[in-house]
Amino acid sequence: TIKPGEKVANCNWGDDGKTLYITASTSLYRIRLKIPGVRP
């Protein structure tokens, strides 16, 4: 579970599939993961 501390507006995977970007009310978060996400 990822709790950014503010209301999340959107999220998306980076090109490598291991970077998760989260946009929130006043911030942009970038989280590097060990396991890639599922591609649509």
Backbone bond lengths (Angstrom), bond angles and torsions (degrees), N, CA, C in turn:
res aa  C-N    CA-C-N  psi(-1)  N-CA   C-N-CA  omega(-1)  CA-C   N-CA-C  phi
1 T - - - 1.445 - - 1.520 109.24 -
2 I 1.309 115.79 134.14 1.460 122.26 177.65 1.524 107.58 -112.82
3 K 1.322 116.69 123.36 1.464 121.60 179.82 1.527 108.86 -118.60
4 P 1.345 117.94 97.78 1.457 120.18 -175.56 1.526 115.09 -72.86
5 G 1.313 119.59 -13.61 1.451 120.96 177.64 1.521 114.72 90.23
6 E 1.313 117.63 0.27 1.457 121.72 175.29 1.529 108.40 -150.55
7 K 1.318 116.80 169.26 1.459 121.52 -176.72 1.529 110.94 -65.27
8 V 1.329 116.53 127.00 1.470 122.95 -179.08 1.527 109.57 -85.10
9 A 1.342 116.23 134.36 1.459 121.54 179.48 1.528 111.99 -98.84
10 N 1.364 117.04 -37.35 1.454 120.44 -175.53 1.521 109.26 -164.52
11 C 1.326 116.32 161.68 1.464 120.51 173.41 1.528 108.54 -148.57
12 N 1.345 115.05 154.64 1.458 120.44 -176.61 1.519 108.92 -159.43
13 W 1.330 116.58 152.83 1.462 121.88 176.91 1.515 110.11 -84.96
14 G 1.319 117.15 146.55 1.459 122.79 172.89 1.517 110.12 -76.65
15 D 1.328 117.14 175.66 1.468 122.72 -177.41 1.522 113.52 -59.11
16 D 1.325 117.58 -33.03 1.465 120.83 -177.56 1.526 113.50 -82.47
17 G 1.329 118.38 -8.59 1.458 121.98 179.82 1.519 113.87 77.65
18 K 1.313 118.15 -4.16 1.466 121.94 -179.96 1.529 112.93 -111.65
19 T 1.320 116.09 -0.86 1.456 120.37 178.09 1.522 108.19 -112.08
20 L 1.323 116.40 124.63 1.458 122.06 178.94 1.520 108.13 -107.54
21 Y 1.336 116.25 125.18 1.463 122.01 177.24 1.522 108.33 -104.63
22 I 1.317 115.94 133.94 1.461 121.76 179.34 1.526 107.91 -127.86
23 T 1.337 116.72 125.02 1.456 120.14 173.36 1.519 108.16 -99.72
24 A 1.322 115.07 138.35 1.457 121.54 -179.58 1.531 108.59 -128.87
25 S 1.312 116.18 -173.50 1.466 121.30 -176.00 1.525 113.01 -53.88
26 T 1.332 117.39 -45.34 1.465 120.69 -175.99 1.521 113.47 -130.02
27 S 1.342 117.77 8.31 1.465 119.89 -173.09 1.519 111.95 -142.32
28 L 1.326 114.48 161.44 1.460 122.92 170.50 1.523 106.69 -122.88
29 Y 1.328 116.83 124.28 1.461 121.90 -178.65 1.517 109.47 -108.09
30 R 1.313 116.56 142.34 1.465 122.75 174.33 1.516 106.46 -126.45
31 I 1.335 116.08 121.41 1.459 121.22 -177.17 1.519 108.53 -122.04
32 R 1.319 116.73 123.51 1.472 122.79 178.45 1.526 107.90 -90.67
33 L 1.339 117.13 124.97 1.457 122.97 -177.76 1.523 110.65 -109.66
34 K 1.323 116.51 155.24 1.468 121.34 179.68 1.521 111.99 -78.52
35 I 1.324 116.19 -29.36 1.464 121.59 -176.49 1.526 108.60 -116.03
36 P 1.343 118.95 133.14 1.464 119.89 -179.07 1.522 112.40 -68.64
37 G 1.325 115.42 151.66 1.454 121.39 176.14 1.519 111.01 -78.80
38 V 1.307 116.21 170.86 1.463 122.17 179.66 1.523 108.71 -81.95
39 R 1.313 116.89 127.47 1.467 122.20 178.87 1.523 109.89 -79.90
40 P 1.355 117.43 137.64 1.484 119.60 178.05 1.513 111.45 -73.21
